Amino acid sequence: MEWIEIVKAFGPVFLAVVGLYISYKFSKSNECINNEKLERELFKEFNLRFDILNGPLMELKLTDNLEQLKSNSKLHKVVIDYFNLCAEEYFWFRKKRISKEIWMSWNAGMKFYFRTYPFLQELWKEEIDNEGYKSYYLKDGENLFN
């Protein structure tokens, strides 16, 4: 007789705990699906934007120094757009919306440009000096190209 009363007393509590557990698992599952959707959308968007910049970035091969880059306003704008794209990718990586694998791949591409064209290093330094790093979603001392 005692067990029946215990079951009657704790049955609703047990069902509530089971219901909470199921609700939690469902919520986590939806969160995972939504994060994957967002990552896919960001991946597609960023790759599309890079595809648009990639052709003009090939003109860097014809550029010898920062002065020459700055004298070509169209190419200079493309490089600034590329810096902004890189910063946005890093921003979303830090927010854990881009996986480490994707970020490492993109970052390797960023480093390629940065190392291949030393004048980009000069321009980047100019861009992030005097708190300019903030416009690239960076914290003091952070660098996209390290």
DSSP file (Angstrom, degrees, kcal/mol; ACC not computed):
  #  RESIDUE AA STRUCTURE BP1 BP2  ACC     N-H-->O    O-->H-N    N-H-->O    O-->H-N    TCO  KAPPA ALPHA  PHI   PSI    X-CA   Y-CA   Z-CA
    1    1 A M     >        0   0    0      0, 0.0     4,-1.5     0, 0.0     5,-0.1   0.000 360.0 360.0 360.0 -36.3    0.0    0.0    0.0
    2    2 A E  H  >  +     0   0    0      1,-0.2     4,-2.2     2,-0.2     5,-0.2   0.888 360.0  55.8 -64.1 -38.3    2.8    2.4    0.7
    3    3 A W  H  > S+     0   0    0      1,-0.2     4,-2.8     2,-0.2    -1,-0.2   0.875 103.9  53.5 -64.4 -37.3    4.3    2.0   -2.7
    4    4 A I  H  > S+     0   0    0      1,-0.2     4,-2.5     2,-0.2    -1,-0.2   0.911 109.9  47.2 -64.4 -41.4    1.1    3.0   -4.4
    5    5 A E  H  X S+     0   0    0     -4,-1.5     4,-2.1     2,-0.2    -1,-0.2   0.880 112.2  50.3 -67.6 -37.4    1.0    6.2   -2.4
    6    6 A I  H  X S+     0   0    0     -4,-2.2     4,-3.0     2,-0.2     5,-0.3   0.926 111.7  47.9 -65.1 -44.5    4.7    6.9   -3.2
    7    7 A V  H  X S+     0   0    0     -4,-2.8     4,-2.2     1,-0.2    -2,-0.2   0.914 112.2  49.6 -63.2 -42.1    4.1    6.3   -6.9
    8    8 A K  H  < S+     0   0    0     -4,-2.5    -1,-0.2    -5,-0.2    -2,-0.2   0.879 115.1  44.9 -62.3 -38.1    1.0    8.6   -6.8
    9    9 A A  H  < S+     0   0    0     -4,-2.1     4,-0.3     1,-0.2    -2,-0.2   0.912 125.2  29.5 -74.1 -42.7    3.0   11.3   -5.0
   10   10 A F  H  X S+     0   0    0     -4,-3.0     4,-2.8     1,-0.1     5,-0.2   0.542  96.9  87.8 -99.2  -7.4    6.1   11.2   -7.2
   11   11 A G  H  X S+     0   0    0     -4,-2.2     4,-2.7    -5,-0.3     5,-0.2   0.939  91.1  46.4 -56.5 -51.1    4.6   10.1  -10.5
   12   12 A P  H  > S+     0   0    0      0, 0.0     4,-2.2     0, 0.0    -1,-0.2   0.878 113.1  50.5 -61.8 -35.7    3.8   13.6  -11.6
   13   13 A V  H  > S+     0   0    0     -4,-0.3     4,-2.4     2,-0.2    -2,-0.2   0.934 111.0  48.7 -65.9 -45.2    7.3   14.8  -10.6
   14   14 A F  H  X S+     0   0    0     -4,-2.8     4,-2.4     1,-0.2     5,-0.2   0.925 112.1  48.4 -60.3 -45.4    8.8   11.9  -12.5
   15   15 A L  H  X S+     0   0    0     -4,-2.7     4,-2.5     1,-0.2    -1,-0.2   0.876 110.4  52.3 -63.4 -37.2    6.7   12.7  -15.6
   16   16 A A  H  X S+     0   0    0     -4,-2.2     4,-2.5    -5,-0.2    -1,-0.2   0.909 109.8  48.5 -64.6 -42.5    7.7   16.4  -15.4
   17   17 A V  H  X S+     0   0    0     -4,-2.4     4,-2.4     2,-0.2    -2,-0.2   0.921 112.5  47.9 -64.4 -44.3   11.4   15.5  -15.2
   18   18 A V  H  X S+     0   0    0     -4,-2.4     4,-2.5     1,-0.2    -2,-0.2   0.920 112.0  50.5 -62.0 -43.5   11.0   13.2  -18.2
   19   19 A G  H  X S+     0   0    0     -4,-2.5     4,-2.4     1,-0.2    -2,-0.2   0.899 110.4  49.3 -61.1 -42.4    9.1   15.9  -20.1
   20   20 A L  H  X S+     0   0    0     -4,-2.5     4,-2.6     2,-0.2    -1,-0.2   0.903 110.6  50.7 -63.1 -41.7   11.8   18.5  -19.3
   21   21 A Y  H  X S+     0   0    0     -4,-2.4     4,-2.6     2,-0.2    -2,-0.2   0.935 111.7  46.5 -62.4 -47.0   14.5   16.1  -20.5
   22   22 A I  H  X S+     0   0    0     -4,-2.5     4,-2.3     1,-0.2    -1,-0.2   0.912 113.2  49.9 -62.4 -42.6   12.7   15.4  -23.8
   23   23 A S  H  X S+     0   0    0     -4,-2.4     4,-2.4    -5,-0.2    -1,-0.2   0.904 110.8  49.8 -62.5 -42.3   12.1   19.2  -24.3
   24   24 A Y  H  X S+     0   0    0     -4,-2.6     4,-2.6     2,-0.2    -2,-0.2   0.929 111.5  47.9 -62.2 -47.3   15.8   19.9  -23.6
   25   25 A K  H  X S+     0   0    0     -4,-2.6     4,-2.2     1,-0.2    -2,-0.2   0.898 112.5  49.2 -62.7 -40.8   17.0   17.3  -26.1
   26   26 A F  H  X S+     0   0    0     -4,-2.3     4,-2.4     2,-0.2    -1,-0.2   0.912 111.3  49.6 -63.9 -43.0   14.6   18.6  -28.7
   27   27 A S  H  X S+     0   0    0     -4,-2.4     4,-2.4     2,-0.2    -2,-0.2   0.912 111.4  48.2 -62.5 -44.6   15.8   22.2  -28.1
   28   28 A K  H  X S+     0   0    0     -4,-2.6     4,-2.3     2,-0.2    -1,-0.2   0.888 110.7  52.0 -64.1 -39.0   19.4   21.2  -28.4
   29   29 A S  H  X S+     0   0    0     -4,-2.2     4,-2.2     2,-0.2    -2,-0.2   0.925 111.1  46.7 -63.5 -45.0   18.7   19.3  -31.6
   30   30 A N  H  X S+     0   0    0     -4,-2.4     4,-2.7     2,-0.2    -2,-0.2   0.885 110.7  53.1 -63.5 -39.7   16.9   22.3  -33.1
   31   31 A E  H  X S+     0   0    0     -4,-2.4     4,-2.4     2,-0.2    -2,-0.2   0.915 109.4  48.7 -61.7 -43.5   19.8   24.6  -32.0
   32   32 A C  H  X S+     0   0    0     -4,-2.3     4,-2.3     2,-0.2    -2,-0.2   0.920 112.1  48.2 -62.6 -45.3   22.3   22.3  -33.8
   33   33 A I  H  X S+     0   0    0     -4,-2.2     4,-2.3     1,-0.2    -2,-0.2   0.919 112.5  48.9 -62.7 -44.1   20.2   22.2  -37.0
   34   34 A N  H  X S+     0   0    0     -4,-2.7     4,-2.5     1,-0.2    -2,-0.2   0.891 110.6  50.5 -64.5 -39.8   19.9   26.0  -36.9
   35   35 A N  H  X S+     0   0    0     -4,-2.4     4,-2.6     2,-0.2    -1,-0.2   0.899 110.4  49.8 -64.1 -40.5   23.6   26.5  -36.4
   36   36 A E  H  X S+     0   0    0     -4,-2.3     4,-2.3     2,-0.2    -2,-0.2   0.894 110.5  50.2 -65.7 -39.0   24.4   24.2  -39.3
   37   37 A K  H  X S+     0   0    0     -4,-2.3     4,-2.5     2,-0.2    -2,-0.2   0.931 112.0  47.4 -62.3 -45.7   21.9   26.1  -41.5
   38   38 A L  H  X S+     0   0    0     -4,-2.5     4,-2.9     2,-0.2     5,-0.2   0.916 111.0  51.0 -63.2 -43.1   23.6   29.4  -40.5
   39   39 A E  H  X S+     0   0    0     -4,-2.6     4,-2.8     1,-0.2    -1,-0.2   0.917 110.8  49.1 -60.6 -42.7   27.0   28.0  -41.2
   40   40 A R  H  X S+     0   0    0     -4,-2.3     4,-2.5     2,-0.2    -2,-0.2   0.920 112.4  47.8 -63.1 -43.9   26.0   26.8  -44.6
   41   41 A E  H  X S+     0   0    0     -4,-2.5     4,-2.7     2,-0.2    -2,-0.2   0.924 114.1  46.3 -63.4 -44.9   24.4   30.2  -45.5
   42   42 A L  H  X S+     0   0    0     -4,-2.9     4,-3.1     2,-0.2     5,-0.3   0.917 111.4  52.6 -63.5 -42.6   27.5   32.0  -44.3
   43   43 A F  H  X S+     0   0    0     -4,-2.8     4,-2.3    -5,-0.2     5,-0.2   0.935 112.6  44.2 -57.5 -48.9   29.8   29.6  -46.2
   44   44 A K  H  X S+     0   0    0     -4,-2.5     4,-2.3     2,-0.2    -2,-0.2   0.928 115.6  47.6 -63.6 -45.6   27.9   30.2  -49.4
   45   45 A E  H  X S+     0   0    0     -4,-2.7     4,-2.6     1,-0.2    -2,-0.2   0.936 113.9  45.7 -62.8 -47.5   27.7   33.9  -48.9
   46   46 A F  H  X S+     0   0    0     -4,-3.1     4,-2.4     1,-0.2    -1,-0.2   0.892 113.4  49.3 -66.7 -38.8   31.4   34.3  -48.1
   47   47 A N  H  X S+     0   0    0     -4,-2.3     4,-2.4    -5,-0.3    -1,-0.2   0.885 111.1  50.4 -67.2 -37.1   32.5   32.1  -50.9
   48   48 A L  H  X S+     0   0    0     -4,-2.3     4,-1.7    -5,-0.2    -2,-0.2   0.933 111.5  47.9 -63.9 -45.7   30.3   34.0  -53.4
   49   49 A R  H  X S+     0   0    0     -4,-2.6     4,-1.6     1,-0.2    -2,-0.2   0.889 112.2  49.6 -63.7 -38.3   31.8   37.3  -52.2
   50   50 A F  H  X S+     0   0    0     -4,-2.4     4,-2.6     1,-0.2    -1,-0.2   0.907 105.7  56.8 -67.0 -39.5   35.3   35.9  -52.5
   51   51 A D  H  X S+     0   0    0     -4,-2.4     4,-0.8     1,-0.2    -1,-0.2   0.887 107.3  49.5 -57.1 -38.6   34.5   34.7  -56.0
   52   52 A I  H  < S+     0   0    0     -4,-1.7    -1,-0.2     1,-0.2    -2,-0.2   0.878 117.2  40.4 -66.9 -38.2   33.6   38.2  -57.0
   53   53 A L  H  X S+     0   0    0     -4,-1.6     4,-2.4     1,-0.2    -2,-0.2   0.743  98.3  78.3 -81.4 -24.0   36.9   39.6  -55.4
   54   54 A N  H  X S+     0   0    0     -4,-2.6     4,-1.1     1,-0.2    -1,-0.2   0.885  91.5  49.8 -58.9 -45.6   39.1   36.8  -56.7
   55   55 A G  H >< S+     0   0    0     -4,-0.8     3,-1.2     1,-0.2     4,-0.4   0.969 114.3  43.3 -58.9 -55.8   39.4   38.0  -60.3
   56   56 A P  H >4 S+     0   0    0      0, 0.0     3,-1.6     0, 0.0    -1,-0.2   0.843 107.2  61.7 -60.4 -31.8   40.4   41.6  -59.3
   57   57 A L  H >< S+     0   0    0     -4,-2.4     3,-1.8     1,-0.3     4,-0.2   0.772  89.8  70.0 -65.2 -23.2   42.7   40.3  -56.6
   58   58 A M  G X< S+     0   0    0     -3,-1.2     3,-1.6    -4,-1.1    -1,-0.3   0.748  83.3  72.4 -64.3 -21.6   44.7   38.6  -59.4
   59   59 A E  G X  S+     0   0    0     -3,-1.6     3,-1.8    -4,-0.4    -1,-0.3   0.665  74.6  82.0 -66.5 -15.0   45.7   42.1  -60.4
   60   60 A L  G X  S+     0   0    0     -3,-1.8     3,-1.8     1,-0.3    -1,-0.3   0.795  77.7  69.9 -59.7 -25.6   47.9   42.2  -57.4
   61   61 A K  G <  S+     0   0    0     -3,-1.6    -1,-0.3     1,-0.3    -2,-0.2   0.783  97.7  50.4 -61.4 -25.7   50.5   40.3  -59.5
   62   62 A L  G <  S+     0   0    0     -3,-1.8     2,-0.4    -4,-0.2    -1,-0.3   0.353  95.6  90.5 -93.2   5.2   51.0   43.5  -61.5
   63   63 A T    <   -     0   0    0     -3,-1.8    56,-0.1    -4,-0.2     3,-0.1  -0.879  48.1-178.2-109.9 132.9   51.5   45.6  -58.4
   64   64 A D        +     0   0    0     -2,-0.4     2,-0.3     1,-0.2    -1,-0.1   0.728  62.6   0.2-101.1 -26.3   55.0   46.2  -56.9
   65   65 A N  S  > S-     0   0    0      1,-0.1     4,-2.0    53,-0.1    -1,-0.2  -0.933  75.3 -91.2-157.2 175.7   54.4   48.3  -53.8
   66   66 A L  H  > S+     0   0    0     -2,-0.3     4,-2.9     1,-0.2     5,-0.2   0.879 118.9  55.6 -65.5 -40.1   51.8   50.1  -51.6
   67   67 A E  H  > S+     0   0    0      1,-0.2     4,-1.8     2,-0.2    -1,-0.2   0.921 108.9  47.9 -59.8 -43.3   52.1   53.4  -53.5
   68   68 A Q  H  > S+     0   0    0      2,-0.2     4,-0.8     1,-0.2    -1,-0.2   0.899 111.8  50.6 -64.4 -40.3   51.2   51.6  -56.7
   69   69 A L  H >< S+     0   0    0     -4,-2.0     3,-1.0     1,-0.2     7,-0.5   0.937 110.9  48.2 -61.9 -46.5   48.3   49.8  -55.1
   70   70 A K  H 3< S+     0   0    0     -4,-2.9    -1,-0.2     1,-0.3    -2,-0.2   0.800 104.8  59.5 -66.9 -27.6   46.9   53.1  -53.6
   71   71 A S  H 3< S+     0   0    0     -4,-1.8     2,-1.0    -5,-0.2    -1,-0.3   0.707  95.7  67.3 -73.8 -18.3   47.2   54.8  -57.0
   72   72 A N    <X  -     0   0    0     -3,-1.0     4,-2.8    -4,-0.8     5,-0.2  -0.781  69.9-175.8-100.3  87.9   44.9   52.2  -58.4
   73   73 A S  H  > S+     0   0    0     -2,-1.0     4,-2.3     1,-0.2    -1,-0.2   0.824  79.0  53.9 -59.3 -34.0   41.7   53.2  -56.6
   74   74 A K  H  > S+     0   0    0      2,-0.2     4,-1.9     1,-0.2    -1,-0.2   0.945 113.2  41.4 -65.8 -47.2   39.7   50.3  -57.9
   75   75 A L  H  > S+     0   0    0      2,-0.2     4,-2.4     1,-0.2    -2,-0.2   0.886 112.6  55.0 -67.7 -38.2   42.2   47.7  -56.8
   76   76 A H  H  X S+     0   0    0     -4,-2.8     4,-2.3    -7,-0.5    -1,-0.2   0.920 108.6  48.8 -59.2 -44.2   42.7   49.5  -53.5
   77   77 A K  H  X S+     0   0    0     -4,-2.3     4,-2.7    -5,-0.2    -1,-0.2   0.895 109.0  53.4 -63.0 -40.0   39.0   49.3  -52.9
   78   78 A V  H  X S+     0   0    0     -4,-1.9     4,-2.3     2,-0.2    -2,-0.2   0.913 109.1  48.7 -60.7 -42.8   39.0   45.5  -53.8
   79   79 A V  H  X S+     0   0    0     -4,-2.4     4,-2.6     2,-0.2    -2,-0.2   0.910 111.5  48.9 -65.8 -41.7   41.7   44.9  -51.2
   80   80 A I  H  X S+     0   0    0     -4,-2.3     4,-2.4     2,-0.2    -2,-0.2   0.913 111.1  50.6 -63.8 -41.0   39.8   46.8  -48.5
   81   81 A D  H  X S+     0   0    0     -4,-2.7     4,-2.4     2,-0.2    -2,-0.2   0.899 109.9  51.0 -60.8 -39.6   36.7   44.8  -49.4
   82   82 A Y  H  X S+     0   0    0     -4,-2.3     4,-2.7     2,-0.2    -2,-0.2   0.918 108.4  50.9 -64.6 -43.7   38.8   41.7  -49.1
   83   83 A F  H  X S+     0   0    0     -4,-2.6     4,-2.4     1,-0.2    -2,-0.2   0.917 111.1  49.5 -58.1 -42.7   40.1   42.8  -45.6
   84   84 A N  H  X S+     0   0    0     -4,-2.4     4,-2.4     2,-0.2    -2,-0.2   0.898 109.8  50.5 -64.6 -40.4   36.4   43.4  -44.6
   85   85 A L  H  X S+     0   0    0     -4,-2.4     4,-2.4     2,-0.2    -2,-0.2   0.934 110.7  49.3 -61.1 -46.2   35.4   39.9  -45.9
   86   86 A C  H  X S+     0   0    0     -4,-2.7     4,-2.3     1,-0.2    -2,-0.2   0.911 111.0  50.6 -59.1 -42.9   38.3   38.3  -43.9
   87   87 A A  H  X S+     0   0    0     -4,-2.4     4,-2.6     1,-0.2    -1,-0.2   0.899 109.6  49.9 -64.1 -40.8   37.2   40.2  -40.8
   88   88 A E  H  X S+     0   0    0     -4,-2.4     4,-2.4     2,-0.2     5,-0.2   0.908 109.6  51.2 -65.0 -40.7   33.6   39.1  -41.2
   89   89 A E  H  X S+     0   0    0     -4,-2.4     4,-1.9     1,-0.2    -2,-0.2   0.920 112.3  46.8 -61.4 -42.3   34.7   35.5  -41.6
   90   90 A Y  H  X S+     0   0    0     -4,-2.3     4,-2.8     2,-0.2    -2,-0.2   0.899 108.7  55.7 -66.0 -40.6   36.8   35.8  -38.4
   91   91 A F  H  X S+     0   0    0     -4,-2.6     4,-1.5     1,-0.2    -2,-0.2   0.934 111.0  43.5 -55.9 -48.6   33.9   37.5  -36.6
   92   92 A W  H  <>S+     0   0    0     -4,-2.4     5,-2.8     2,-0.2     6,-0.9   0.815 111.1  54.9 -72.0 -29.4   31.6   34.6  -37.3
   93   93 A F  H ><5S+     0   0    0     -4,-1.9     3,-1.8     4,-0.2    -2,-0.2   0.936 107.8  49.5 -64.8 -45.5   34.3   32.1  -36.5
   94   94 A R  H 3<5S+     0   0    0     -4,-2.8    -2,-0.2     1,-0.3    -1,-0.2   0.832 107.3  54.9 -62.2 -31.6   34.7   33.7  -33.0
   95   95 A K  T 3<5S-     0   0    0     -4,-1.5    -1,-0.3    -5,-0.2    -2,-0.2   0.407 117.3-118.1 -80.3   3.0   30.9   33.5  -32.6
   96   96 A K  T < 5S+     0   0    0     -3,-1.8    -3,-0.2     2,-0.2    -2,-0.1   0.809  85.7 116.6  63.1  32.4   31.2   29.8  -33.3
   97   97 A R      < +     0   0    0     -5,-2.8     2,-0.4     1,-0.1    -4,-0.2   0.521  70.0  54.8-101.8 -11.0   29.0   30.0  -36.3
   98   98 A I  S    S-     0   0    0     -6,-0.9    -2,-0.2    -5,-0.2    -1,-0.1  -0.988  92.3-120.4-121.0 131.4   31.9   28.9  -38.6
   99   99 A S     >  -     0   0    0     -2,-0.4     4,-2.5     1,-0.1     5,-0.2  -0.229  20.6-115.2 -69.1 160.1   33.6   25.6  -37.9
  100  100 A K  H  > S+     0   0    0      1,-0.2     4,-2.9     2,-0.2     5,-0.2   0.873 115.3  56.7 -62.2 -37.9   37.3   25.5  -37.1
  101  101 A E  H  > S+     0   0    0      2,-0.2     4,-1.7     1,-0.2    -1,-0.2   0.922 109.9  43.5 -61.9 -45.1   37.9   23.5  -40.3
  102  102 A I  H  > S+     0   0    0      2,-0.2     4,-2.6     1,-0.2     5,-0.2   0.934 114.5  50.3 -65.7 -45.4   36.3   26.1  -42.5
  103  103 A W  H  X S+     0   0    0     -4,-2.5     4,-3.3     1,-0.2     5,-0.2   0.918 108.2  52.3 -59.7 -44.0   38.1   28.9  -40.7
  104  104 A M  H  X S+     0   0    0     -4,-2.9     4,-1.8     1,-0.2    -1,-0.2   0.888 110.9  48.2 -61.8 -38.4   41.5   27.2  -41.0
  105  105 A S  H  X S+     0   0    0     -4,-1.7     4,-1.6    -5,-0.2    -1,-0.2   0.949 115.0  43.7 -65.8 -49.2   41.0   26.8  -44.8
  106  106 A W  H  X S+     0   0    0     -4,-2.6     4,-2.1     1,-0.2    -2,-0.2   0.918 112.7  52.8 -62.3 -42.8   39.9   30.4  -45.2
  107  107 A N  H  X S+     0   0    0     -4,-3.3     4,-2.6     1,-0.2    -1,-0.2   0.852 104.2  56.2 -64.0 -34.5   42.7   31.7  -43.0
  108  108 A A  H  X S+     0   0    0     -4,-1.8     4,-1.7    -5,-0.2    -1,-0.2   0.901 108.1  48.9 -62.8 -39.5   45.3   29.7  -45.0
  109  109 A G  H  X S+     0   0    0     -4,-1.6     4,-1.7     2,-0.2    -2,-0.2   0.893 110.0  51.4 -65.1 -40.0   44.1   31.6  -48.1
  110  110 A M  H  X S+     0   0    0     -4,-2.1     4,-2.3     1,-0.2    -2,-0.2   0.924 109.3  50.0 -61.4 -44.7   44.3   34.9  -46.3
  111  111 A K  H  X S+     0   0    0     -4,-2.6     4,-2.6     1,-0.2     5,-0.3   0.840 104.2  60.0 -65.3 -32.7   47.9   34.1  -45.3
  112  112 A F  H  X S+     0   0    0     -4,-1.7     4,-2.5     2,-0.2    -1,-0.2   0.960 110.0  40.8 -58.7 -51.5   48.8   33.3  -48.9
  113  113 A Y  H  X S+     0   0    0     -4,-1.7     4,-2.1     1,-0.2     7,-0.2   0.920 115.0  52.3 -62.2 -43.2   47.8   36.7  -50.1
  114  114 A F  H  < S+     0   0    0     -4,-2.3     7,-0.3     1,-0.2    -1,-0.2   0.883 116.5  38.0 -63.0 -40.5   49.4   38.4  -47.0
  115  115 A R  H  < S+     0   0    0     -4,-2.6    -1,-0.2    -5,-0.2    -2,-0.2   0.819 115.0  53.2 -81.8 -31.8   52.8   36.6  -47.5
  116  116 A T  H  < S+     0   0    0     -4,-2.5    -2,-0.2    -5,-0.3    -3,-0.2   0.848 115.4  39.1 -72.6 -34.0   52.8   36.7  -51.3
  117  117 A Y    >X  -     0   0    0     -4,-2.1     3,-2.4    -5,-0.2     4,-0.6  -0.818  66.4-172.7-121.7  89.8   52.3   40.5  -51.5
  118  118 A P  H >> S+     0   0    0      0, 0.0     4,-1.3     0, 0.0     3,-0.8   0.768  82.3  68.0 -55.7 -28.2   54.3   42.3  -48.7
  119  119 A F  H 3> S+     0   0    0      1,-0.3     4,-2.2     2,-0.2     5,-0.1   0.753  91.5  62.5 -66.3 -20.6   52.6   45.6  -49.6
  120  120 A L  H <> S+     0   0    0     -3,-2.4     4,-2.8    -7,-0.2    -1,-0.3   0.851  99.0  55.2 -67.8 -33.2   49.4   44.1  -48.2
  121  121 A Q  H <X S+     0   0    0     -3,-0.8     4,-2.2    -4,-0.6    -2,-0.2   0.905 108.0  48.6 -63.5 -40.7   51.1   43.8  -44.9
  122  122 A E  H  X S+     0   0    0     -4,-1.3     4,-2.2     2,-0.2    -2,-0.2   0.937 113.2  46.3 -63.9 -46.5   51.9   47.5  -45.0
  123  123 A L  H  X S+     0   0    0     -4,-2.2     4,-2.4     1,-0.2    -2,-0.2   0.908 111.3  52.2 -63.4 -42.1   48.3   48.4  -45.9
  124  124 A W  H  X S+     0   0    0     -4,-2.8     4,-2.2     1,-0.2     5,-0.2   0.919 107.9  51.8 -60.5 -43.6   46.9   46.1  -43.2
  125  125 A K  H  X S+     0   0    0     -4,-2.2     4,-1.4     1,-0.2    -1,-0.2   0.915 110.5  48.6 -60.1 -42.9   49.2   47.8  -40.6
  126  126 A E  H  < S+     0   0    0     -4,-2.2    -1,-0.2     1,-0.2    -2,-0.2   0.906 110.5  52.4 -61.4 -41.0   47.8   51.2  -41.7
  127  127 A E  H  < S+     0   0    0     -4,-2.4    -2,-0.2     1,-0.2    -1,-0.2   0.871 115.2  38.3 -64.7 -38.6   44.3   49.9  -41.5
  128  128 A I  H  <>S+     0   0    0     -4,-2.2     5,-1.5     4,-0.2     3,-0.4   0.597  93.0 104.2 -94.9  -9.9   44.5   48.6  -38.0
  129  129 A D  T ><5S+     0   0    0     -4,-1.4     3,-1.7    -5,-0.2    -3,-0.0  -0.245  78.2  25.1 -65.0 159.9   46.7   51.4  -36.5
  130  130 A N  T 3 5S-     0   0    0      1,-0.3    -1,-0.2     2,-0.1    -4,-0.0   0.891 141.7 -51.7  52.0  48.7   45.1   54.0  -34.2
  131  131 A E  T > 5S+     0   0    0     -3,-0.4     3,-1.4     1,-0.1     4,-0.3   0.593 103.0 130.3  66.4  13.5   42.2   51.8  -33.1
  132  132 A G  G X 5 +     0   0    0     -3,-1.7     3,-1.3    -4,-0.3     4,-0.4   0.744  57.9  76.8 -64.6 -22.1   41.4   51.0  -36.8
  133  133 A Y  G > XS+     0   0    0     -5,-1.5     5,-1.9     1,-0.3     3,-1.4   0.790  82.1  67.7 -57.4 -27.3   41.4   47.3  -35.7
  134  134 A K  G X 5S+     0   0    0     -3,-1.4     3,-1.6     1,-0.3    -1,-0.3   0.833  90.4  59.9 -65.1 -31.5   38.0   48.0  -34.2
  135  135 A S  G < 5S+     0   0    0     -3,-1.3    -1,-0.3    -4,-0.3    -2,-0.2   0.629 104.2  52.7 -72.2  -9.9   36.4   48.5  -37.6
  136  136 A Y  G < 5S-     0   0    0     -3,-1.4    -1,-0.3    -4,-0.4    -2,-0.2   0.095 119.9-109.2-107.9  20.1   37.5   44.9  -38.4
  137  137 A Y  T < 5S+     0   0    0     -3,-1.6     2,-0.3     1,-0.2    -3,-0.2   0.752  74.5 139.1  61.7  26.6   35.9   43.4  -35.3
  138  138 A L      < -     0   0    0     -5,-1.9     2,-0.3    -6,-0.1    -1,-0.2  -0.662  50.3-130.7-101.4 156.6   39.3   42.8  -33.7
  139  139 A K    >   -     0   0    0     -2,-0.3     3,-2.6     1,-0.1    -1,-0.0  -0.670  50.9 -73.1 -95.0 158.6   40.4   43.2  -30.2
  140  140 A D  T 3  S+     0   0    0      1,-0.3    -1,-0.1    -2,-0.3     3,-0.1  -0.299 123.6  17.0 -53.8 126.4   43.7   45.1  -29.5
  141  141 A G  T 3  S+     0   0    0      1,-0.4    -1,-0.3    -3,-0.1     2,-0.2   0.233  94.7 124.7  93.7 -13.5   46.6   42.9  -30.5
  142  142 A E    <   -     0   0    0     -3,-2.6     2,-0.4     2,-0.0    -1,-0.4  -0.497  37.9-171.9 -77.6 150.3   44.5   40.5  -32.6
  143  143 A N    >   -     0   0    0     -2,-0.2     3,-0.9    -3,-0.1    -3,-0.0  -0.976  23.7-151.2-146.2 129.2   45.6   40.0  -36.2
  144  144 A L  T 3  S+     0   0    0     -2,-0.4   -33,-0.1     1,-0.2    -1,-0.1   0.760  95.3  53.1 -67.0 -24.9   43.7   38.1  -39.0
  145  145 A F  T 3         0   0    0      1,-0.2    -1,-0.2   -35,-0.1   -24,-0.0   0.199 360.0 360.0-106.1  15.7   46.9   37.2  -40.8
  146  146 A N    <         0   0    0     -3,-0.9    -1,-0.2     0, 0.0    -2,-0.1   0.436 360.0 360.0 -93.8 360.0   49.0   35.5  -38.1
